[in-house]
Amino acid sequence: MSERPNIQFGTDGWRAIVAEDFTFANVRACAEAVARNLIATDRAEQGLVVGFDTRFGSSRFANAVADVVNGYGISTHTFDVAAPTPACSFAVVDHSAANGVMITASHNPPEWNGLKVKSSAGGSATPDEVAQIEGHLADVLNGRSAGSIVGVEATNTVFDVMAPYIEQLHRVIDVAPIKSHPVKVVVDAMHGSGAGVFPKMLAGGAIEVTEIRSDQNPNFPGMNQPEPIAHNLIPLSEAVREIGADVGIALDGDADRVGIVDEDGQYFTTLEVFSLLTDHFMGRRGECGGVACTITMSSMVDKLSARYDAPVYRTPVGFKFVGPTMIENGCSMGGEESGGYAFKGHVPERDGSLSGLLFLEAMVMSGKNPSELLTDLHALIGPHRFRRIDVSYAEAERANLAKMIATASPTALGGLALESDDRRDGVRFDLAGGSWAVARMSGTEPLVRLYAETPDNTTLEAVLGDLRSTLGV
C-alpha cells in the first residue's frame, strides 16, 4: 500500500520540492480538491483562473490543474505567459471567477514549487476557505467519491494576462508625474515573473529604467532563493552604484514582494520600506483608513498611525489574514515583514511592482532621495533597527521546537523587561520602550524564524541572543 502524500497548506498555499512531494499526481489532487469545493459551495459556474510563474515546470503544472478542473465541468482561464502572482489575483476579479490557482513557490529555493489559492476578492484564500479545500483534499487522497459533477461542458481559455494587469496598475497609480522626472532606476527582476513590468509602466518619459536579471531562469543563479533581501541584492547594489542611479528596486520570484536599496546601494529593511510607504500613503496621499499588518511588522507603523490618527490592526503572519482584515476594516494599506504590501484601490494582495512604483512616487512628491526619506522618518519617530534570523531544523526536531516557542516565558530579553506577549502565531514579546521580538515556525519552509526590532544594533543583537538562548536554537 503506497504511503499517503504529505500535502499541507501553510502560511500561503502548499509548497514542496519538485519530484519529491511536488508531483503531477499531488498537484492534480489539489486541483481536484479545489474543484470539489467550488461545486460544494455552488460557485462552479463562475470558473477558475489558473496562473503560473517562471519556475521549473510551472506552465505544465498549471495545465494539469486546468485539465482536472475542466473534468469536473468547471471552465478555466489560464495565463498565456508566466506572470506575477498579483496578476493572477487581479485576473480573478477581472473575470469574476470563484477562485484562482497560482503555480509558484514565491521566494523559495529553485528546487521548490507550490500552489497558491486566491479568493474571489483577489487576495489569498481565507483560513476558512483553505480549511474547506483541505477537507476535500483529504477525501481525494483517501479515495472517497466526489459525488455529483457539474453536468456542463467546460472550456479552458488561454488569455492575455499582462495587458489587463498593467492597465489596472495605471488605474491605481498615476505614473505621469513619476515619468516626467529624470530619475535613474535599476530594477532587479531576480529572473522571475516581474520582468518587464517597470519598463512597460514607465516608458516614454524622462525617467531612465535599467532592468537586470530580467531573463527567465528557474535556477535563479547567483542566489540561494529569489527573495529580495540584502545578501541576494549585491548585483542590484553594484548596478546602482555603477550607473549612479537614484534607487534600486527588486522583485521576488513571483513579484509579489519588493526590496529597496538606496542611491548608495544600501539595503533598506522590509520594515523600513513599509514604514516609509505608510508615511507616504498617510502623509502625502492623505489615505488614513488604517493599516492591517502582521505581528512581525514594525512598531514604526503604530507610531506613524498615531500621528495621522489612523487605526492599526495586527494579524498572524500571512496575507490570508492581512487581506481579509483590510477588507473588513476598510484599510488603506496592508503589509507583512517579508516585503509584501497591499494598497487601497487594488486587490487586497501583495504587489511588488505597485509597491516599487509607490516608493518612486514618494521620492518624486517629496523631492528627496531614499536615504533622505529614511533620515526624515527616523527624525520623526526615532531610530529603529530590525533583523530576522532563520534557523533550519530537521523534521524530527519540529514538535520540540514548536513546544519551546509555545511555552517560552522570559522576564526580559537583551536587558529589556517583558511588558506583554501575543501568542496568535508563535509568540511576540513586547518589550520596554517599544522594542519587540518574535519567534515562530515558518509555514512554508523547515525554519524557525526569529525577529527583533530595537532602537540600536547593540540592543538588537542582545535581544536576539537572549531569544536564541531561551529557545535553545
Secondary structure, DSSP 8 states (H G I E B T S, - for coil): ---------BTTBEEEEBTTTB-HHHHHHHHHHHHHHHHHTT-GGG-EEEEE-SSTTHHHHHHHHHHHHHHTT--EEEESS---HHHHHHHHHHTT-SEEEEE--TTS-TTEEEEEEE-TTSSB--HHHHHHHHHHHHHHHTT--------S---EEEE--HHHHHHHHHHHS--HHHHTS--EEEEE-TTSTTTTHHHHHHTTSS-EEEEES-S--TT-TTSSS---SGGG-HHHHHHHHHHT-SEEEEE-TTSS-EEEE-TTS-EE-HHHHHHHHHHIIIIIS---S-EEEETTS-THHHHHHHHTT--EEEE-SSHHHHHHHHHHHT-SEEE-TTS-EEETTS-SS--HHHHHHHHHHHHHHHT--HHHHHHHHHHHH---EEEEEEEE--GGGHHHHHHHHHH---SEETTEEEEEEE-SSSEEEEEGGG-EEEEEE-SSSSEEEEEEEESSHHHHHHHHHHHHHHHT-
